[in-house]
Amino acid sequence: ASAAADLTAALADTHERTRQEAARALGHLGDKSAVPELAKLLKDTNRRVALTAAGTLGRLGDKSGVPVAMESLKTGSVEEKQLAAEALGDIGDASAVPELRRAAGPASPAPVQQAAQAALTKLGQPLKK
């Protein structure tokens, strides 16, 4: 079996970390055949897994992770907000710019600000100094 097939199978693993790492690895491989299985992870009960899938889908040219990432950017933990900002940068959808600008502001914790600023830069909308 191919690496992509093995990683796609790992997306259904019972361990959250395995699902998350498999999703991340599929993004590095750039194999679009995994998109349907990755899209299923957007509903994963572990938000970190869902956000990793959203970012991977974005790297593969699929924007279906935008709603999950936008919601997590607003309501998630610090770690989830950071992952959400990274995912939105990977997805590259301009509709995320206003929310990323808010997350990059002084009201957000430093890791969230940094991730949001990096995402805005990826989107060609860097914060003005």
C-alpha positions in Angstrom: 0.0 0.0 0.0 1.1 3.6 -0.6 2.0 6.0 2.2 -1.0 8.0 1.4 -3.3 5.0 1.7 -1.7 4.1 5.1 -2.1 7.6 6.3 -5.7 7.8 5.1 -6.4 4.6 7.0 -4.8 6.2 10.1 -7.4 9.1 10.0 -9.9 6.6 11.5 -7.6 5.5 14.4 -9.0 5.6 17.9 -6.1 7.7 19.2 -6.5 11.5 18.6 -2.8 12.1 18.2 -2.6 9.5 15.5 -5.5 11.1 13.6 -3.9 14.5 14.0 -0.5 13.4 12.8 -1.9 11.5 9.9 -3.8 14.5 8.8 -0.7 16.7 9.0 1.4 14.2 7.1 -1.2 14.0 4.3 -0.9 17.7 3.8 2.9 17.4 3.4 2.4 14.6 0.8 0.0 16.8 -1.2 -2.2 13.8 -2.1 -5.7 15.0 -2.9 -7.2 11.5 -2.8 -7.4 11.9 1.0 -9.7 15.0 0.8 -13.0 13.0 1.4 -11.6 11.3 4.5 -10.0 14.5 5.8 -13.3 16.3 5.4 -14.9 13.8 7.7 -12.4 14.8 10.4 -13.8 18.3 10.4 -16.5 16.8 12.6 -14.0 15.1 14.9 -14.9 15.3 18.6 -11.3 16.6 19.3 -11.1 20.1 18.0 -7.3 19.9 17.6 -7.8 17.0 15.1 -10.6 19.0 13.3 -8.4 22.1 13.0 -5.4 20.1 11.8 -7.7 18.5 9.1 -8.9 22.0 8.2 -5.4 23.3 7.6 -4.4 20.2 5.7 -7.5 20.5 3.5 -6.5 24.1 2.8 -3.0 23.1 1.8 -4.7 20.6 -0.6 -6.8 23.4 -2.1 -10.0 22.6 -0.3 -11.8 25.4 1.6 -14.3 23.2 3.5 -12.5 23.7 6.8 -13.2 27.5 6.9 -16.3 27.3 9.1 -14.7 25.0 11.7 -11.6 27.2 11.9 -13.5 30.4 12.1 -15.7 29.1 15.0 -12.6 27.9 16.8 -10.8 31.2 16.3 -13.8 32.8 18.1 -14.6 30.3 20.8 -11.7 27.9 21.3 -9.0 27.6 23.9 -5.7 29.5 23.3 -4.2 26.4 21.6 -7.3 25.9 19.5 -7.3 29.6 18.5 -3.7 29.3 17.5 -4.3 26.2 15.4 -7.4 27.8 13.9 -5.3 30.9 12.8 -2.7 28.6 11.3 -5.4 26.6 9.5 -7.0 29.8 8.1 -3.6 30.9 6.8 -3.1 27.5 5.1 -6.6 27.6 3.6 -6.0 31.1 2.2 -9.6 32.3 2.1 -9.9 36.1 2.2 -13.2 35.9 4.1 -11.1 35.1 7.2 -9.2 38.4 7.2 -11.5 40.4 9.5 -11.6 37.7 12.1 -7.8 37.2 11.9 -7.3 40.9 12.3 -9.4 40.8 15.5 -7.4 37.8 16.7 -4.1 39.5 16.0 -5.1 42.4 18.3 -3.9 43.2 21.8 -6.9 41.5 23.4 -5.7 38.1 22.3 -3.0 36.0 24.0 0.5 36.3 22.4 0.5 32.9 20.7 -2.8 33.7 19.1 -1.7 37.1 18.0 1.5 35.7 16.4 -0.4 32.9 14.6 -3.0 35.4 13.4 -0.4 37.8 12.2 1.4 35.0 10.3 -1.9 33.9 8.7 -2.6 37.5 7.6 0.9 37.7 6.1 0.2 34.4 4.2 -3.0 36.0 2.9 -1.2 39.0 1.7 -2.8 41.2 4.4 0.0 41.9 6.9 -0.8 44.1 9.9 0.5 47.6 9.5 3.1 48.5 12.1 
